[in-house]
Amino acid sequence: MISVQGSFPSQECCTGLADTALGEVVAFAGGAAPEGWMLADGRLLFISQYQALFALLGTTFGGDGRVTFALPDLRGRTLVGSDERIRIGEQFGTEYASLFLANLPAHAHTLPVPEPGTWWLLFAGLMVMVPVAARRVH
């Protein structure tokens, strides 16, 4: 969700946990945002009602810039910092992805083996010796 009320971000603002910066984005597990906040769901807002927030966001996330501007749409997304390759407000990636063995580089998991054909596991102070059928590199 995104703060639609609060201090305009500056050096003097937001030095304590109780301070809220205008435009601050936080993770929220509820379905309805508390007072002073809105869900970051891409909705359009009227510039005339949220002038200070528009001064921060502009049309980075949408809107016509004359009458409306948009909040970021973070549904199904995670936040990533911006840099010279990724601009603020740019969406990339996919909402859903499956990770398969083919997506991973070849690697091996190695454990010290006290004697050939076994491996050990130290769990809650107990050492368990288990026969190893085969080593598998994946």
Biotite code that builds the C-alpha atoms (Angstrom):
import biotite.structure as struc

atoms = struc.array([
    struc.Atom([0.000, 0.000, 0.000], chain_id="A", res_id=1, res_name="MET", atom_name="CA", element="C"),
    struc.Atom([1.078, 3.587, -0.458], chain_id="A", res_id=2, res_name="ILE", atom_name="CA", element="C"),
    struc.Atom([0.815, 6.533, 1.911], chain_id="A", res_id=3, res_name="SER", atom_name="CA", element="C"),
    struc.Atom([-1.418, 9.319, 0.584], chain_id="A", res_id=4, res_name="VAL", atom_name="CA", element="C"),
    struc.Atom([-0.853, 11.449, 3.701], chain_id="A", res_id=5, res_name="GLN", atom_name="CA", element="C"),
    struc.Atom([2.287, 12.308, 5.582], chain_id="A", res_id=6, res_name="GLY", atom_name="CA", element="C"),
    struc.Atom([5.328, 14.513, 5.437], chain_id="A", res_id=7, res_name="SER", atom_name="CA", element="C"),
    struc.Atom([6.789, 15.460, 2.094], chain_id="A", res_id=8, res_name="PHE", atom_name="CA", element="C"),
    struc.Atom([10.082, 13.529, 1.930], chain_id="A", res_id=9, res_name="PRO", atom_name="CA", element="C"),
    struc.Atom([12.970, 15.735, 3.016], chain_id="A", res_id=10, res_name="SER", atom_name="CA", element="C"),
    struc.Atom([16.009, 15.663, 5.287], chain_id="A", res_id=11, res_name="GLN", atom_name="CA", element="C"),
    struc.Atom([13.857, 16.808, 8.228], chain_id="A", res_id=12, res_name="GLU", atom_name="CA", element="C"),
    struc.Atom([11.034, 14.324, 7.672], chain_id="A", res_id=13, res_name="CYS", atom_name="CA", element="C"),
    struc.Atom([10.592, 10.850, 8.864], chain_id="A", res_id=14, res_name="CYS", atom_name="CA", element="C"),
    struc.Atom([13.267, 10.294, 11.463], chain_id="A", res_id=15, res_name="THR", atom_name="CA", element="C"),
    struc.Atom([11.186, 8.022, 13.683], chain_id="A", res_id=16, res_name="GLY", atom_name="CA", element="C"),
    struc.Atom([8.982, 4.991, 13.281], chain_id="A", res_id=17, res_name="LEU", atom_name="CA", element="C"),
    struc.Atom([5.852, 7.090, 13.886], chain_id="A", res_id=18, res_name="ALA", atom_name="CA", element="C"),
    struc.Atom([6.620, 9.398, 10.939], chain_id="A", res_id=19, res_name="ASP", atom_name="CA", element="C"),
    struc.Atom([5.098, 8.547, 7.587], chain_id="A", res_id=20, res_name="THR", atom_name="CA", element="C"),
    struc.Atom([6.542, 9.899, 4.365], chain_id="A", res_id=21, res_name="ALA", atom_name="CA", element="C"),
    struc.Atom([4.137, 10.851, 1.625], chain_id="A", res_id=22, res_name="LEU", atom_name="CA", element="C"),
    struc.Atom([4.406, 8.186, -1.075], chain_id="A", res_id=23, res_name="GLY", atom_name="CA", element="C"),
    struc.Atom([5.927, 5.630, 1.295], chain_id="A", res_id=24, res_name="GLU", atom_name="CA", element="C"),
    struc.Atom([5.222, 2.052, 0.155], chain_id="A", res_id=25, res_name="VAL", atom_name="CA", element="C"),
    struc.Atom([4.852, -0.753, 2.694], chain_id="A", res_id=26, res_name="VAL", atom_name="CA", element="C"),
    struc.Atom([3.821, -4.397, 2.599], chain_id="A", res_id=27, res_name="ALA", atom_name="CA", element="C"),
    struc.Atom([0.300, -4.905, 3.923], chain_id="A", res_id=28, res_name="PHE", atom_name="CA", element="C"),
    struc.Atom([-1.639, -8.144, 4.405], chain_id="A", res_id=29, res_name="ALA", atom_name="CA", element="C"),
    struc.Atom([-5.117, -6.642, 4.762], chain_id="A", res_id=30, res_name="GLY", atom_name="CA", element="C"),
    struc.Atom([-7.827, -6.176, 2.177], chain_id="A", res_id=31, res_name="GLY", atom_name="CA", element="C"),
    struc.Atom([-8.704, -2.564, 3.009], chain_id="A", res_id=32, res_name="ALA", atom_name="CA", element="C"),
    struc.Atom([-6.089, 0.115, 3.597], chain_id="A", res_id=33, res_name="ALA", atom_name="CA", element="C"),
    struc.Atom([-6.228, 2.122, 6.836], chain_id="A", res_id=34, res_name="PRO", atom_name="CA", element="C"),
    struc.Atom([-6.891, 5.855, 6.855], chain_id="A", res_id=35, res_name="GLU", atom_name="CA", element="C"),
    struc.Atom([-4.183, 7.843, 5.082], chain_id="A", res_id=36, res_name="GLY", atom_name="CA", element="C"),
    struc.Atom([-3.174, 4.894, 2.900], chain_id="A", res_id=37, res_name="TRP", atom_name="CA", element="C"),
    struc.Atom([-4.408, 3.330, -0.347], chain_id="A", res_id=38, res_name="MET", atom_name="CA", element="C"),
    struc.Atom([-3.739, -0.056, -1.844], chain_id="A", res_id=39, res_name="LEU", atom_name="CA", element="C"),
    struc.Atom([-1.074, 0.163, -4.542], chain_id="A", res_id=40, res_name="ALA", atom_name="CA", element="C"),
    struc.Atom([-3.445, -1.211, -7.174], chain_id="A", res_id=41, res_name="ASP", atom_name="CA", element="C"),
    struc.Atom([-2.868, 1.162, -10.086], chain_id="A", res_id=42, res_name="GLY", atom_name="CA", element="C"),
    struc.Atom([-6.002, 3.216, -9.475], chain_id="A", res_id=43, res_name="ARG", atom_name="CA", element="C"),
    struc.Atom([-6.349, 6.681, -10.965], chain_id="A", res_id=44, res_name="LEU", atom_name="CA", element="C"),
    struc.Atom([-6.564, 9.643, -8.578], chain_id="A", res_id=45, res_name="LEU", atom_name="CA", element="C"),
    struc.Atom([-7.575, 13.242, -9.231], chain_id="A", res_id=46, res_name="PHE", atom_name="CA", element="C"),
    struc.Atom([-4.592, 15.586, -9.120], chain_id="A", res_id=47, res_name="ILE", atom_name="CA", element="C"),
    struc.Atom([-6.777, 18.251, -7.490], chain_id="A", res_id=48, res_name="SER", atom_name="CA", element="C"),
    struc.Atom([-7.374, 15.959, -4.480], chain_id="A", res_id=49, res_name="GLN", atom_name="CA", element="C"),
    struc.Atom([-3.788, 14.699, -4.076], chain_id="A", res_id=50, res_name="TYR", atom_name="CA", element="C"),
    struc.Atom([-1.570, 17.542, -5.303], chain_id="A", res_id=51, res_name="GLN", atom_name="CA", element="C"),
    struc.Atom([1.415, 16.772, -3.052], chain_id="A", res_id=52, res_name="ALA", atom_name="CA", element="C"),
    struc.Atom([1.388, 13.084, -3.978], chain_id="A", res_id=53, res_name="LEU", atom_name="CA", element="C"),
    struc.Atom([1.142, 14.017, -7.666], chain_id="A", res_id=54, res_name="PHE", atom_name="CA", element="C"),
    struc.Atom([4.194, 16.280, -7.168], chain_id="A", res_id=55, res_name="ALA", atom_name="CA", element="C"),
    struc.Atom([6.111, 13.152, -6.099], chain_id="A", res_id=56, res_name="LEU", atom_name="CA", element="C"),
    struc.Atom([4.756, 10.574, -8.539], chain_id="A", res_id=57, res_name="LEU", atom_name="CA", element="C"),
    struc.Atom([3.774, 12.603, -11.591], chain_id="A", res_id=58, res_name="GLY", atom_name="CA", element="C"),
    struc.Atom([2.604, 10.276, -14.346], chain_id="A", res_id=59, res_name="THR", atom_name="CA", element="C"),
    struc.Atom([5.294, 7.662, -13.637], chain_id="A", res_id=60, res_name="THR", atom_name="CA", element="C"),
    struc.Atom([2.591, 5.038, -13.128], chain_id="A", res_id=61, res_name="PHE", atom_name="CA", element="C"),
    struc.Atom([-0.034, 6.413, -15.514], chain_id="A", res_id=62, res_name="GLY", atom_name="CA", element="C"),
    struc.Atom([-2.718, 9.058, -15.771], chain_id="A", res_id=63, res_name="GLY", atom_name="CA", element="C"),
    struc.Atom([-3.040, 11.987, -18.155], chain_id="A", res_id=64, res_name="ASP", atom_name="CA", element="C"),
    struc.Atom([-1.061, 14.477, -16.020], chain_id="A", res_id=65, res_name="GLY", atom_name="CA", element="C"),
    struc.Atom([-3.754, 17.130, -16.442], chain_id="A", res_id=66, res_name="ARG", atom_name="CA", element="C"),
    struc.Atom([-6.598, 15.733, -14.373], chain_id="A", res_id=67, res_name="VAL", atom_name="CA", element="C"),
    struc.Atom([-5.429, 12.309, -13.179], chain_id="A", res_id=68, res_name="THR", atom_name="CA", element="C"),
    struc.Atom([-2.385, 10.335, -12.138], chain_id="A", res_id=69, res_name="PHE", atom_name="CA", element="C"),
    struc.Atom([-2.045, 6.686, -11.121], chain_id="A", res_id=70, res_name="ALA", atom_name="CA", element="C"),
    struc.Atom([-0.750, 4.877, -8.094], chain_id="A", res_id=71, res_name="LEU", atom_name="CA", element="C"),
    struc.Atom([1.753, 2.099, -8.719], chain_id="A", res_id=72, res_name="PRO", atom_name="CA", element="C"),
    struc.Atom([0.141, -1.268, -9.406], chain_id="A", res_id=73, res_name="ASP", atom_name="CA", element="C"),
    struc.Atom([1.988, -3.717, -7.179], chain_id="A", res_id=74, res_name="LEU", atom_name="CA", element="C"),
    struc.Atom([-0.543, -6.545, -7.372], chain_id="A", res_id=75, res_name="ARG", atom_name="CA", element="C"),
    struc.Atom([1.374, -9.757, -8.024], chain_id="A", res_id=76, res_name="GLY", atom_name="CA", element="C"),
    struc.Atom([4.687, -7.871, -7.974], chain_id="A", res_id=77, res_name="ARG", atom_name="CA", element="C"),
    struc.Atom([7.611, -7.321, -5.685], chain_id="A", res_id=78, res_name="THR", atom_name="CA", element="C"),
    struc.Atom([9.590, -4.118, -5.306], chain_id="A", res_id=79, res_name="LEU", atom_name="CA", element="C"),
    struc.Atom([13.044, -3.829, -6.844], chain_id="A", res_id=80, res_name="VAL", atom_name="CA", element="C"),
    struc.Atom([15.338, -0.841, -6.529], chain_id="A", res_id=81, res_name="GLY", atom_name="CA", element="C"),
    struc.Atom([15.966, 1.283, -9.586], chain_id="A", res_id=82, res_name="SER", atom_name="CA", element="C"),
    struc.Atom([19.313, 1.893, -11.235], chain_id="A", res_id=83, res_name="ASP", atom_name="CA", element="C"),
    struc.Atom([20.654, 3.007, -14.606], chain_id="A", res_id=84, res_name="GLU", atom_name="CA", element="C"),
    struc.Atom([19.076, -0.044, -16.308], chain_id="A", res_id=85, res_name="ARG", atom_name="CA", element="C"),
    struc.Atom([15.680, -0.073, -14.590], chain_id="A", res_id=86, res_name="ILE", atom_name="CA", element="C"),
    struc.Atom([13.692, 3.145, -14.331], chain_id="A", res_id=87, res_name="ARG", atom_name="CA", element="C"),
    struc.Atom([11.343, 3.964, -11.466], chain_id="A", res_id=88, res_name="ILE", atom_name="CA", element="C"),
    struc.Atom([7.911, 2.663, -12.394], chain_id="A", res_id=89, res_name="GLY", atom_name="CA", element="C"),
    struc.Atom([9.156, 0.202, -15.018], chain_id="A", res_id=90, res_name="GLU", atom_name="CA", element="C"),
    struc.Atom([7.576, -3.245, -14.834], chain_id="A", res_id=91, res_name="GLN", atom_name="CA", element="C"),
    struc.Atom([9.591, -6.263, -15.870], chain_id="A", res_id=92, res_name="PHE", atom_name="CA", element="C"),
    struc.Atom([9.487, -9.994, -15.357], chain_id="A", res_id=93, res_name="GLY", atom_name="CA", element="C"),
    struc.Atom([6.345, -12.037, -15.024], chain_id="A", res_id=94, res_name="THR", atom_name="CA", element="C"),
    struc.Atom([3.806, -12.432, -12.290], chain_id="A", res_id=95, res_name="GLU", atom_name="CA", element="C"),
    struc.Atom([4.163, -16.210, -12.295], chain_id="A", res_id=96, res_name="TYR", atom_name="CA", element="C"),
    struc.Atom([7.216, -18.307, -13.095], chain_id="A", res_id=97, res_name="ALA", atom_name="CA", element="C"),
    struc.Atom([8.121, -21.959, -12.719], chain_id="A", res_id=98, res_name="SER", atom_name="CA", element="C"),
    struc.Atom([11.654, -22.822, -11.741], chain_id="A", res_id=99, res_name="LEU", atom_name="CA", element="C"),
    struc.Atom([13.002, -26.008, -13.303], chain_id="A", res_id=100, res_name="PHE", atom_name="CA", element="C"),
    struc.Atom([16.332, -27.784, -13.034], chain_id="A", res_id=101, res_name="LEU", atom_name="CA", element="C"),
    struc.Atom([17.172, -26.492, -16.518], chain_id="A", res_id=102, res_name="ALA", atom_name="CA", element="C"),
    struc.Atom([16.965, -22.914, -15.155], chain_id="A", res_id=103, res_name="ASN", atom_name="CA", element="C"),
    struc.Atom([19.772, -23.541, -12.678], chain_id="A", res_id=104, res_name="LEU", atom_name="CA", element="C"),
    struc.Atom([23.487, -23.716, -13.368], chain_id="A", res_id=105, res_name="PRO", atom_name="CA", element="C"),
    struc.Atom([25.126, -27.112, -12.892], chain_id="A", res_id=106, res_name="ALA", atom_name="CA", element="C"),
    struc.Atom([26.194, -27.562, -9.305], chain_id="A", res_id=107, res_name="HIS", atom_name="CA", element="C"),
    struc.Atom([26.880, -30.270, -6.736], chain_id="A", res_id=108, res_name="ALA", atom_name="CA", element="C"),
    struc.Atom([26.050, -30.517, -3.064], chain_id="A", res_id=109, res_name="HIS", atom_name="CA", element="C"),
    struc.Atom([29.008, -31.920, -1.195], chain_id="A", res_id=110, res_name="THR", atom_name="CA", element="C"),
    struc.Atom([29.189, -33.235, 2.330], chain_id="A", res_id=111, res_name="LEU", atom_name="CA", element="C"),
    struc.Atom([32.185, -34.602, 4.183], chain_id="A", res_id=112, res_name="PRO", atom_name="CA", element="C"),
    struc.Atom([31.792, -38.408, 4.075], chain_id="A", res_id=113, res_name="VAL", atom_name="CA", element="C"),
    struc.Atom([33.337, -40.157, 7.088], chain_id="A", res_id=114, res_name="PRO", atom_name="CA", element="C"),
    struc.Atom([33.584, -43.522, 5.292], chain_id="A", res_id=115, res_name="GLU", atom_name="CA", element="C"),
    struc.Atom([32.900, -44.565, 1.707], chain_id="A", res_id=116, res_name="PRO", atom_name="CA", element="C"),
    struc.Atom([29.254, -45.208, 0.878], chain_id="A", res_id=117, res_name="GLY", atom_name="CA", element="C"),
    struc.Atom([27.755, -43.286, 3.812], chain_id="A", res_id=118, res_name="THR", atom_name="CA", element="C"),
    struc.Atom([26.923, -39.752, 4.755], chain_id="A", res_id=119, res_name="TRP", atom_name="CA", element="C"),
    struc.Atom([26.216, -38.293, 8.141], chain_id="A", res_id=120, res_name="TRP", atom_name="CA", element="C"),
    struc.Atom([23.687, -35.872, 9.511], chain_id="A", res_id=121, res_name="LEU", atom_name="CA", element="C"),
    struc.Atom([24.021, -34.079, 12.801], chain_id="A", res_id=122, res_name="LEU", atom_name="CA", element="C"),
    struc.Atom([20.525, -33.320, 14.064], chain_id="A", res_id=123, res_name="PHE", atom_name="CA", element="C"),
    struc.Atom([19.682, -32.259, 17.614], chain_id="A", res_id=124, res_name="ALA", atom_name="CA", element="C"),
    struc.Atom([22.877, -33.817, 18.920], chain_id="A", res_id=125, res_name="GLY", atom_name="CA", element="C"),
    struc.Atom([22.379, -37.172, 17.168], chain_id="A", res_id=126, res_name="LEU", atom_name="CA", element="C"),
    struc.Atom([24.616, -38.328, 14.362], chain_id="A", res_id=127, res_name="MET", atom_name="CA", element="C"),
    struc.Atom([22.878, -40.516, 11.798], chain_id="A", res_id=128, res_name="VAL", atom_name="CA", element="C"),
    struc.Atom([24.803, -42.594, 9.254], chain_id="A", res_id=129, res_name="MET", atom_name="CA", element="C"),
    struc.Atom([22.884, -43.339, 6.061], chain_id="A", res_id=130, res_name="VAL", atom_name="CA", element="C"),
    struc.Atom([24.057, -45.401, 3.067], chain_id="A", res_id=131, res_name="PRO", atom_name="CA", element="C"),
    struc.Atom([24.506, -43.407, -0.120], chain_id="A", res_id=132, res_name="VAL", atom_name="CA", element="C"),
    struc.Atom([23.243, -45.141, -3.259], chain_id="A", res_id=133, res_name="ALA", atom_name="CA", element="C"),
    struc.Atom([24.793, -42.726, -5.746], chain_id="A", res_id=134, res_name="ALA", atom_name="CA", element="C"),
    struc.Atom([26.026, -39.184, -5.981], chain_id="A", res_id=135, res_name="ARG", atom_name="CA", element="C"),
    struc.Atom([23.956, -36.978, -8.216], chain_id="A", res_id=136, res_name="ARG", atom_name="CA", element="C"),
    struc.Atom([25.143, -33.792, -9.850], chain_id="A", res_id=137, res_name="VAL", atom_name="CA", element="C"),
    struc.Atom([22.316, -31.522, -10.926], chain_id="A", res_id=138, res_name="HIS", atom_name="CA", element="C"),
])
